[in-house]
Amino acid sequence: MPAVLMVLSAADHWTLRDGTRHPTGYWAEEVAEPHRLFRAAGWRVTVATPGGVPPTVDRLSLRFPAGAPWRLRRYRRHLAAHAEEFGSPRDLSELDPTDYDAVFYPGGHGPMEDLAVDPVSGALLTRALHAGMPVALLCHAPAATLAATDADGRWPFTGYTLTGLSNREELLNRFARKAPWLLEDQLVTRGARYVRGRVPLRPFVTVDRNLYTGQNPASSVRLTRRLIADHSAAPALAVRVSRVVAAPPERVYALLSDITRMGEWSPETYAARWREPGRRFTGSNRIGRFYRWRMTATVTEAAPGRAFAFTTAWPSSSSWRYALEPVDGGTRITESVTRAAPQLPLVRAIQRVVGVRDRAAHLRAGMATTLERLDAALRREDGDRTRTVPPASR
C-alpha cells in the first residue's frame, strides 16, 4: 500500500505588512479532496504539522464563493468524518520522508506564515527532492520551498519548472494588497521557472522530474490524480501496446508530437489542435455515431527521440505515454495509458450503451490500431520520398 506524508501548516493567521493578523490556516478543498482521493486509491495517509500542532481550517474556504454549496458541504463532511486524524497530527520533526512513497503539501495562506521559514520542513523537502521522491505542492504550499537549502547554502529548487498561486490570483483578495510578499515573485527571485495557466482560478498542474505542483485550489483534484496515476502500485486501469516500425526514433517522435495529425491514426480522436503550442491541446473524440466528447490534454514529457506523454482531464483523468526504443531496423513504440481512479458511473453507463462494456479491451484494440496507422503513415512517407527522387539518382 503506497504511503503519503501530508504536511499541513500549523498557523492560524498570516501577518500582513502593517502588522495586522489575517485569520487563516489550510484551505478546505486542498486538504479534503486530496485526502479523499488518496484514501479512495488505497493510499495510507499520515498527517503532520510543525510541532504536531492541530491545524486550523480557513473559515473562508468553507463559504461561498470558495466553491459551489454542494462542494462545500462535501468538504465539511469529509473533514468532520476525519476530525480525529486531522486533530492529532504527527510532529514533523519526528518523521523521515523516506519512510513514505510521496510528500504532499496542501496550501492556504498558512504556509506563508510558518512553513516558509520552518527549517524542519525545509530540510524534509530538500531530502525528499534529492532522494527522487515525488514531492507535491499545491497553491500556496510552494512557499514551504523557501525554507529549503542545500548543504552549500543554495536553493535546491533552482531551475525547476513549477507553479503556485499567481500574483493575479493572489491580488483578487483585498487583504493581499497588504501582503509582505507574493509567492510568484519569491519563486522567480529564487531561481525557479514559474509557469501558470492561461485562465486564472482554473486547474493547472505541472511536473518537473519528481516535483509536482498545482496552481490553485481548483487544481487539487488534478494534482492528486496525477500523483496517484504516476505512483500507484495498482492503478484503476493500465493498458500497454507495442509495435516495431521501420523508422528511426527521431522521425517517429516528430510524427507523434505533431498532435494536429492525431486524427489520422487514433480511432477515437478525429481532430486535435494546440491551445498552447507544445504544452496544451484539445481533442475531439467519438465512439460510434452518437457518443462524442472533447478532452483537454497537458503535455508532461517531450523528449525528442525518446518519449512523448500527456495527461487528460475529462471525461477521465488519464496519463498517456509513447516510449521510443531504438532496435535493429527501426523503433519499438510502446503506447501506454494509466488511470488512477475508475471512470465516473455516468461515463461507464454511456459507454455500455454504445457497446463498450470492457474499456480496457476497447482501449487495447484502439491503441493497436493507432500504432498500425502510425506504421502505415511512416511507410507512405517513405513511398512518397521514393517517388519524388529522380530515377537517375536512385
KEKEVO-455929 format. One record per residue (C-alpha): x, y, z; residue number from 1; residue in three letters. Coordinates in pm, 1 decimal, decimal comma. Each point is the difference from the previous one (the first is absolute). Layout:
<pts>
PT       c1       c2       c3 lovo vomar
PT        X        Y        Z  NUM   Ala
...
</pts>
This chain:
<pts>
PT       c1       c2       c3 lovo vomar
PT      0,0      0,0      0,0    1   Met
PT    156,0    336,4   -100,7    2   Pro
PT     44,6    249,3    282,5    3   Ala
PT    -10,6    378,6    -25,6    4   Val
PT    113,2    255,6    255,7    5   Leu
PT   -244,0    292,5     -4,4    6   Met
PT    161,3    307,0    156,6    7   Val
PT   -236,1    275,9    115,7    8   Leu
PT     70,7    345,2    136,7    9   Ser
PT    -51,3     46,2    372,3   10   Ala
PT    -57,0    376,1    -37,1   11   Ala
PT   -338,5    154,8     75,5   12   Asp
PT     86,8    345,0   -138,2   13   His
PT    206,1    180,1   -262,3   14   Trp
PT    190,6    308,5    115,6   15   Thr
PT    -48,7    281,1   -252,2   16   Leu
PT    233,5    285,0    -83,4   17   Arg
PT   -167,5    241,4    244,5   18   Asp
PT     31,8   -248,8    285,4   19   Gly
PT   -364,6   -109,6      1,7   20   Thr
PT    -81,7   -369,2     19,7   21   Arg
PT   -232,1   -140,3   -262,6   22   His
PT   -175,4   -316,8    128,2   23   Pro
PT     88,8   -294,0   -220,6   24   Thr
PT    127,4   -359,3      5,6   25   Gly
PT    -33,1   -272,3   -261,3   26   Tyr
PT   -243,7     21,6   -291,5   27   Trp
PT   -277,7   -259,1     39,6   28   Ala
PT    -11,8   -120,0   -362,4   29   Glu
PT    377,3    -45,4    -11,9   30   Glu
PT     -7,0   -239,1    294,3   31   Val
PT   -339,3   -170,9    -30,9   32   Ala
PT     20,2    -89,0   -369,8   33   Glu
PT    357,4   -138,6     -5,0   34   Pro
PT    -62,9   -189,0    324,9   35   His
PT   -319,4   -150,6   -145,0   36   Arg
PT    170,8   -100,7   -325,0   37   Leu
PT    304,2   -150,5    172,0   38   Phe
PT   -224,0   -207,9    225,3   39   Arg
PT   -220,0   -108,8   -290,9   40   Ala
PT    310,5   -113,4   -189,0   41   Ala
PT    111,8   -209,4    297,4   42   Gly
PT    283,0    227,1    112,9   43   Trp
PT     91,3     26,4    367,5   44   Arg
PT     -1,6    366,8    108,9   45   Val
PT    202,9    144,1    287,5   46   Thr
PT    -89,5    356,3     99,7   47   Val
PT    278,1    210,3    154,3   48   Ala
PT     56,1    362,0    102,1   49   Thr
PT    288,2    196,4    154,8   50   Pro
PT      8,3    -97,6    365,3   51   Gly
PT   -300,8   -230,0    -39,1   52   Gly
PT   -231,4    298,8     50,2   53   Val
PT   -358,9    -67,6   -116,4   54   Pro
PT    -54,7    190,8   -323,9   55   Pro
PT   -266,4    267,2    -49,1   56   Thr
PT   -235,3      9,0   -295,1   57   Val
PT    -40,3    340,9   -165,2   58   Asp
PT   -366,7     82,1     57,4   59   Arg
PT    -11,4    186,6   -331,8   60   Leu
PT     68,2   -328,9   -177,6   61   Ser
PT   -330,5   -139,1    127,7   62   Leu
PT   -212,8    290,3   -123,7   63   Arg
PT   -120,2    113,5   -339,9   64   Phe
PT    171,4     93,8   -234,5   65   Pro
PT    270,8   -251,2    101,4   66   Ala
PT   -209,8   -264,5   -174,0   67   Gly
PT   -349,2   -104,4   -100,4   68   Ala
PT   -224,8    -69,8    301,8   69   Pro
PT     -7,0   -375,0    -64,9   70   Trp
PT    381,3     -8,4    -23,0   71   Arg
PT     37,7    192,8    324,2   72   Leu
PT   -234,5   -246,2    172,2   73   Arg
PT    217,5   -285,4   -126,9   74   Arg
PT    316,0    163,0    139,2   75   Tyr
PT   -165,8     54,5    338,1   76   Arg
PT   -123,7   -359,0     16,4   77   Arg
PT    343,1   -140,2    -87,2   78   His
PT    185,6    216,6    249,6   79   Leu
PT   -254,8    -83,8    270,3   80   Ala
PT     22,0   -373,5    -74,2   81   Ala
PT    379,0     14,8     46,4   82   His
PT      6,4    259,5    278,1   83   Ala
PT    196,3   -227,7    232,8   84   Glu
PT    270,4    -58,7   -261,7   85   Glu
PT     38,2    369,4    -82,4   86   Phe
PT    -30,3     99,7    365,9   87   Gly
PT    294,6   -212,2    112,5   88   Ser
PT    272,4     36,4   -265,1   89   Pro
PT    351,3   -137,6     28,8   90   Arg
PT    287,4    230,7     85,1   91   Asp
PT    186,6     72,7   -322,2   92   Leu
PT    336,9     -5,9    177,6   93   Ser
PT    -50,0   -366,6     95,3   94   Glu
PT    -56,4   -125,4   -354,3   95   Leu
PT    232,7   -120,7   -274,6   96   Asp
PT   -134,5     78,2   -348,6   97   Pro
PT    169,0   -306,5   -146,7   98   Thr
PT   -235,3   -219,0    206,1   99   Asp
PT   -273,0    109,1   -242,6  100   Tyr
PT    -63,1    -33,4   -370,3  101   Asp
PT    -88,8    367,5    -51,5  102   Ala
PT    -18,6    333,9    179,5  103   Val
PT   -303,5    224,5    -51,9  104   Phe
PT    -35,5    360,4    120,9  105   Tyr
PT   -348,4    162,6    -21,7  106   Pro
PT    -29,3    376,8     -1,4  107   Gly
PT   -199,5    280,7    151,3  108   Gly
PT    167,4    313,9    128,7  109   His
PT    133,8   -192,8    300,3  110   Gly
PT    322,6   -115,4   -172,9  111   Pro
PT     85,6    366,0    -69,6  112   Met
PT     18,3     51,6    375,9  113   Glu
PT    178,8   -308,0    134,2  114   Asp
PT    119,9   -253,1   -260,1  115   Leu
PT    174,8    269,9   -203,6  116   Ala
PT    247,3     45,3    286,5  117   Val
PT    -10,5   -341,9    165,9  118   Asp
PT    346,3   -165,1    -13,6  119   Pro
PT   -138,0   -346,0     81,9  120   Val
PT   -241,6     13,2   -290,9  121   Ser
PT    270,8    146,5   -223,1  122   Gly
PT    240,3   -282,5     84,1  123   Ala
PT   -272,7   -257,2    -63,0  124   Leu
PT    -74,6    144,6   -343,6  125   Leu
PT    367,9     11,6    -91,2  126   Thr
PT     52,8   -361,5    100,8  127   Arg
PT   -312,4   -120,6   -181,0  128   Ala
PT     89,4    190,5   -317,2  129   Leu
PT    356,2   -133,5    -12,0  130   His
PT   -119,7   -353,2     80,4  131   Ala
PT   -211,2      7,5   -316,5  132   Gly
PT   -324,9    -31,8    193,9  133   Met
PT   -316,4    151,9   -147,0  134   Pro
PT    -44,2    342,4    163,3  135   Val
PT   -338,4    166,1    -59,4  136   Ala
PT    -72,7    362,7     92,1  137   Leu
PT   -338,8    164,0    -45,5  138   Leu
PT   -100,6    367,3    -33,5  139   Cys
PT    182,6    191,8    281,5  140   His
PT    192,5   -309,3    112,4  141   Ala
PT    303,3     73,8   -224,6  142   Pro
PT     71,7    269,4    260,5  143   Ala
PT    140,4   -287,9    207,8  144   Ala
PT    283,1    -38,0   -252,1  145   Thr
PT    136,3    338,5    108,4  146   Leu
PT    124,5   -161,1    322,3  147   Ala
PT    193,8   -268,5   -189,6  148   Ala
PT    377,5     20,8    -48,4  149   Thr
PT    268,9   -235,6   -128,7  150   Asp
PT    312,7    -77,7    198,9  151   Ala
PT    178,3    279,9   -187,5  152   Asp
PT   -273,9    248,2     86,1  153   Gly
PT   -160,6      1,2   -344,7  154   Arg
PT   -372,7    -29,7    -66,8  155   Trp
PT    -62,5   -359,4   -116,7  156   Pro
PT   -294,7     97,7   -220,6  157   Phe
PT    205,3    231,5   -222,7  158   Thr
PT    -76,8    -70,0   -365,5  159   Gly
PT   -308,9   -211,6     68,8  160   Tyr
PT   -317,3     74,5   -193,3  161   Thr
PT   -280,8     48,4    248,5  162   Leu
PT   -320,8    186,9     64,5  163   Thr
PT   -190,3    139,1    297,7  164   Gly
PT   -257,1    269,4     64,3  165   Leu
PT     74,0    277,9   -248,4  166   Ser
PT     23,7    369,3     81,5  167   Asn
PT   -319,9     59,9   -198,5  168   Arg
PT   -186,7   -256,3    206,1  169   Glu
PT    146,8    114,3    330,9  170   Glu
PT    -99,7    360,5    -58,8  171   Leu
PT   -363,6   -101,7    -39,6  172   Leu
PT      8,0     -4,0    382,2  173   Asn
PT    -31,2    355,3    130,8  174   Arg
PT    218,4    -67,2    303,7  175   Phe
PT    276,7   -137,2   -224,9  176   Ala
PT     86,5    356,9    -99,8  177   Arg
PT    147,5     22,7    348,5  178   Lys
PT    204,8   -316,5    -50,6  179   Ala
PT    365,9     24,9    101,4  180   Pro
PT     84,6   -202,4   -315,3  181   Trp
PT   -170,2   -193,9   -277,6  182   Leu
PT     73,5   -362,8    -74,8  183   Leu
PT     57,4     29,3   -373,9  184   Glu
PT    250,8    281,5     51,6  185   Asp
PT    196,9   -195,7    258,0  186   Gln
PT     17,7   -316,9   -209,6  187   Leu
PT    126,4    192,3   -302,4  188   Val
PT    252,9    192,7    208,6  189   Thr
PT    137,8   -323,4    145,8  190   Arg
PT     59,4   -144,5   -346,1  191   Gly
PT   -301,2   -218,2    -79,3  192   Ala
PT   -152,0    -10,2   -347,0  193   Arg
PT   -348,3    112,2     98,7  194   Tyr
PT   -289,9    -88,0   -233,8  195   Val
PT   -374,4     52,0     28,0  196   Arg
PT   -317,2    -86,8   -183,1  197   Gly
PT   -146,4    237,4   -253,4  198   Arg
PT   -326,2     49,4    193,9  199   Val
PT     17,1     97,6    370,4  200   Pro
PT   -166,3   -226,5    257,8  201   Leu
PT    -21,3   -291,8   -242,8  202   Arg
PT    183,2   -332,3     55,6  203   Pro
PT    363,8      0,7   -104,9  204   Phe
PT    263,1   -258,9     92,2  205   Val
PT    362,4    -34,3   -102,9  206   Thr
PT    257,3   -273,6     62,7  207   Val
PT    377,0     35,7    -14,7  208   Asp
PT    193,7   -315,9     87,3  209   Arg
PT   -135,7   -103,7    342,0  210   Asn
PT   -154,2    340,3     79,9  211   Leu
PT   -378,9     27,7    -43,0  212   Tyr
PT   -169,4    338,9     44,2  213   Thr
PT   -357,0    128,4    -31,3  214   Gly
PT    -81,4    366,5    -50,6  215   Gln
PT   -313,5     56,7    208,0  216   Asn
PT   -275,9   -171,1    201,2  217   Pro
PT   -171,8   -106,6   -322,2  218   Ala
PT    311,1   -205,5    -80,7  219   Ser
PT    -42,2   -221,3    308,4  220   Ser
PT   -167,0   -293,5   -173,2  221   Val
PT    213,0     11,5   -313,9  222   Arg
PT    327,1     15,4    194,7  223   Leu
PT    -97,6   -286,7    228,9  224   Thr
PT   -123,7   -219,7   -281,1  225   Arg
PT    318,1     57,5   -196,3  226   Arg
PT    212,7    -95,7    300,1  227   Leu
PT   -208,7   -312,8     63,7  228   Ile
PT      3,3    -99,7   -366,8  229   Ala
PT    377,3     32,6    -19,6  230   Asp
PT     80,7   -182,3    321,9  231   His
PT   -277,7   -241,7     90,3  232   Ser
PT     98,5   -364,5      9,4  233   Ala
PT   -342,2    -95,7   -133,4  234   Ala
PT   -169,1    270,7   -210,0  235   Pro
PT   -366,2    -37,4    -90,2  236   Ala
PT    100,9    -56,0   -361,8  237   Leu
PT    332,1    -77,5   -167,4  238   Ala
PT     31,5   -101,9   -366,0  239   Val
PT    316,8    -31,8   -208,0  240   Arg
PT     52,5    -84,2   -368,0  241   Val
PT    326,7    -18,0   -201,0  242   Ser
PT     96,0    -11,4   -367,1  243   Arg
PT    328,7     18,8   -191,6  244   Val
PT      7,3    240,5   -295,0  245   Val
PT    268,5     45,0   -265,9  246   Ala
PT     95,7    357,5     84,8  247   Ala
PT    250,8    166,1    234,9  248   Pro
PT   -125,1    126,4    341,1  249   Pro
PT     46,3    367,3    -93,7  250   Glu
PT   -229,3    -34,9   -298,6  251   Arg
PT   -262,0   -192,3    197,3  252   Val
PT      8,2    266,8    269,8  253   Tyr
PT    -52,7    277,7   -254,7  254   Ala
PT   -314,1   -175,4   -119,6  255   Leu
PT   -134,6    -78,5    347,6  256   Leu
PT     60,0    346,8    142,3  257   Ser
PT   -184,8    167,6   -289,0  258   Asp
PT   -337,7    -32,8    172,3  259   Ile
PT   -177,0    177,6   -288,7  260   Thr
PT     37,0   -332,9   -184,5  261   Arg
PT   -140,9   -206,7    286,0  262   Met
PT   -326,9    -49,5   -185,9  263   Gly
PT    183,5   -192,7   -273,1  264   Glu
PT     79,4   -297,6    221,8  265   Trp
PT   -208,8      5,5    317,1  266   Ser
PT   -330,7   -190,0    -31,4  267   Pro
PT   -163,6    225,8    260,4  268   Glu
PT    159,2    341,7    -54,5  269   Thr
PT   -105,0    141,8   -336,3  270   Tyr
PT    146,9    350,1     46,3  271   Ala
PT    242,3    179,5    231,3  272   Ala
PT    148,4    347,7     23,2  273   Arg
PT    250,5    181,5    217,7  274   Trp
PT   -131,4    244,9    257,5  275   Arg
PT    353,9     77,7    116,2  276   Glu
PT    253,2   -136,2   -250,4  277   Pro
PT    208,6   -273,2    153,6  278   Gly
PT   -187,5     10,3    330,9  279   Arg
PT   -377,7    -40,2    -21,5  280   Arg
PT   -239,7   -124,8   -265,2  281   Phe
PT   -362,8    -95,6    -45,5  282   Thr
PT   -131,5   -305,0   -178,1  283   Gly
PT   -339,4    -83,8   -147,8  284   Ser
PT    -92,0   -362,1     64,7  285   Asn
PT   -274,8   -245,5    -85,0  286   Arg
PT   -110,8   -358,7     42,8  287   Ile
PT   -263,8    -92,1   -254,3  288   Gly
PT   -237,6    254,1   -148,0  289   Arg
PT   -141,0    154,8    314,5  290   Phe
PT    255,4     -6,6    284,8  291   Tyr
PT    225,2    304,6    -43,6  292   Arg
PT    209,5    199,9    241,6  293   Trp
PT    285,6    246,7     17,0  294   Arg
PT    308,6    -50,4    209,2  295   Met
PT    266,6    242,4    117,3  296   Thr
PT    353,8   -135,9     25,2  297   Ala
PT    319,4    133,3    157,6  298   Thr
PT    337,6   -113,2   -131,5  299   Val
PT    205,4   -147,7    284,4  300   Thr
PT    300,8   -136,2   -189,3  301   Glu
PT    150,8    108,4   -330,2  302   Ala
PT    335,4   -171,1    -50,8  303   Ala
PT     82,0    -12,5   -374,9  304   Pro
PT     88,1   -350,2   -109,5  305   Gly
PT    -87,4   -146,2    340,3  306   Arg
PT   -351,9     70,0    127,1  307   Ala
PT   -313,6    209,2    -39,7  308   Phe
PT   -260,4      5,3    279,0  309   Ala
PT   -307,1    193,0    107,3  310   Phe
PT   -284,2    -11,3    251,8  311   Thr
PT   -370,3     48,7    -67,2  312   Thr
PT   -244,2    146,0    247,9  313   Ala
PT   -342,6    -81,5   -148,1  314   Trp
PT   -204,8   -217,7     -4,8  315   Pro
PT    260,5   -199,5    193,0  316   Ser
PT    335,1    104,3    140,3  317   Ser
PT    247,6   -217,2   -190,8  318   Ser
PT    370,6     -2,9    -79,0  319   Ser
PT    112,8    -94,2   -352,4  320   Trp
PT    358,7    -70,4   -103,7  321   Arg
PT    186,1   -104,3   -314,6  322   Tyr
PT    342,5   -144,4     82,3  323   Ala
PT    245,3    -37,7   -288,6  324   Leu
PT    277,0   -258,9      4,2  325   Glu
PT    250,8    -43,6   -285,4  326   Pro
PT     19,3   -357,1   -127,8  327   Val
PT    159,8   -166,4   -299,5  328   Asp
PT   -170,0    138,7   -307,7  329   Gly
PT   -213,9    260,5    172,5  330   Gly
PT   -177,6     99,4    321,9  331   Thr
PT   -211,9   -182,0    251,4  332   Arg
PT   -295,7    223,1     93,4  333   Ile
PT   -166,5    -81,0    331,0  334   Thr
PT   -327,5    180,5     55,8  335   Glu
PT   -137,6    -12,0    354,6  336   Ser
PT   -290,8    149,1    188,7  337   Val
PT    -61,5      3,2    375,4  338   Thr
PT   -291,8    126,9    200,4  339   Arg
PT     17,2     33,6    377,4  340   Ala
PT   -372,9      7,4     74,4  341   Ala
PT   -289,9   -183,4   -164,8  342   Pro
PT   -209,8    187,6   -252,3  343   Gln
PT   -310,3    177,1    118,8  344   Leu
PT   -308,8   -227,4     10,4  345   Pro
PT   -179,4    221,4   -255,2  346   Leu
PT    291,1    -29,4   -244,2  347   Val
PT      8,0   -377,6     41,3  348   Arg
PT   -375,0    -18,0    -58,4  349   Ala
PT     25,7    201,8   -322,5  350   Ile
PT    283,5   -220,8   -122,2  351   Gln
PT   -205,2   -312,7     61,1  352   Arg
PT   -284,7    148,8   -203,4  353   Val
PT    233,6     55,2   -297,0  354   Val
PT    136,9   -355,1     29,6  355   Gly
PT    315,2     46,1    210,2  356   Val
PT    -42,5   -238,6    292,1  357   Arg
PT    370,5    -61,9     57,4  358   Asp
PT    182,2    332,1    -18,7  359   Arg
PT    344,8   -160,3     37,8  360   Ala
PT    -59,4   -236,1   -293,6  361   Ala
PT   -143,6    286,0   -205,5  362   His
PT    305,7    215,8     72,9  363   Leu
PT    240,2   -283,7    -77,3  364   Arg
PT   -159,3    -53,4   -340,7  365   Ala
PT     -2,3    371,7    -72,2  366   Gly
PT    363,1     42,2    102,2  367   Met
PT    102,2   -290,7   -224,3  368   Ala
PT   -182,8    169,7   -286,9  369   Thr
PT    174,4    328,4     81,7  370   Thr
PT    343,7   -160,0    -29,4  371   Leu
PT   -100,9   -178,4   -322,2  372   Glu
PT   -106,8    332,4   -150,1  373   Arg
PT    319,2    169,0    117,5  374   Leu
PT    197,4   -275,0   -172,0  375   Asp
PT   -205,8     45,2   -316,3  376   Ala
PT     52,6    378,4      9,4  377   Ala
PT    376,5    -47,7     24,7  378   Leu
PT     -4,7   -246,2   -291,3  379   Arg
PT   -205,4    241,7   -211,7  380   Arg
PT    250,9    274,1     67,7  381   Glu
PT    280,8   -235,1   -105,2  382   Asp
PT   -188,9    -77,3   -319,8  383   Gly
PT    -58,6    367,8    -70,3  384   Asp
PT    370,1     73,5     46,1  385   Arg
PT     95,3   -282,9   -236,5  386   Thr
PT   -237,8    123,7   -268,9  387   Arg
PT    137,1    355,6     22,9  388   Thr
PT    362,5   -109,3    -53,2  389   Val
PT     99,0     24,5   -370,5  390   Pro
PT     68,3   -344,1   -154,5  391   Pro
PT    360,9     91,2    -83,4  392   Ala
PT     79,4     67,3    366,8  393   Ser
PT   -159,7   -315,3    141,5  394   Arg
</pts>
